[in-house]
């Protein structure tokens, strides 16, 4: 990557960094693995940047890359971990009260227990603030398929939570 291309990449990457970081931390399950996933995603993207025809699609490309790298890392087993309070606060990024952090940790763990495409769609939409069209580009399929995964994911997640956690989840998903 030459200097000009590197500057263009940085300019396009800067607004993507924070949501991508949250997404990587969430799907990896902890700070260290999330940082490794983010770094590997950035390096992979930089090495393939010249192959991207639509540079405006960098966001979709990077989220897809992170998802694919994570799937390859943990393809043999589903990776469940407990979320630390500090990590939950960073991932949520919305200033929830400290007493809700434990409930939010449980919600994240239940979210990770959903089918992969369903949990990924929910993370991309609610945590990384991706549009439905961006999620469709990342996951493939149709726009109605993305909407259906989100609807079913919310419904399934609600059945896995107690009443207090459902309230926390509804507050978190609407912020």
Secondary structure, DSSP 4 states (H G I P E B T S, - for coil): --HHHHHHHHHHHHHHHHHHHHHHHHHHSSHHHHHHHHHHHHHHHHHHGGG-S-GGGHHHHHHHHHHHHHHHHTSSS----PPPHHHHHHHH-S---GGGHHHHHHHHHHHHHS-HHHHHHHIIIIIS---HHHHHHHH-S-HHHHHHHHHHHHHHHHHTS-HHHHHHHHHHHH-
